[in-house]
């Protein structure tokens, strides 16, 4: 399971209004970044093999492989003075890079 904080859910709802009808947030992991894997987010239409998750009243998509890497993760959003946008706290990551966008 991947969970959202209230702040992340609020920001996703705000962004979803501009994404277009029928599109949900897709959370995924792909090869790359300075630590081996990197997180990604985009708005997309649901595909047949997607996992549909819900947290804080927001439905979002992921694929099975990404869920295996991110199971137990929490997604937060910070827009303060030093805010860095979406922040993923992943208990499965052995190490993360300085920017927090990639992990191994």
Secondary structure as GFF3:
##gff-version 3
##sequence-region A 1 104
A	DSSP	beta_strand	3	4	.	.	.	ID=ss1
A	DSSP	alpha_helix	6	19	.	.	.	ID=ss2
A	DSSP	beta_strand	24	31	.	.	.	ID=ss3
A	DSSP	beta_strand	37	44	.	.	.	ID=ss4
A	DSSP	beta_strand	51	55	.	.	.	ID=ss5
A	DSSP	beta_strand	58	62	.	.	.	ID=ss6
A	DSSP	alpha_helix	64	70	.	.	.	ID=ss7
A	DSSP	beta_strand	74	78	.	.	.	ID=ss8
A	DSSP	beta_strand	85	89	.	.	.	ID=ss9
A	DSSP	beta_strand	102	103	.	.	.	ID=ss10
###
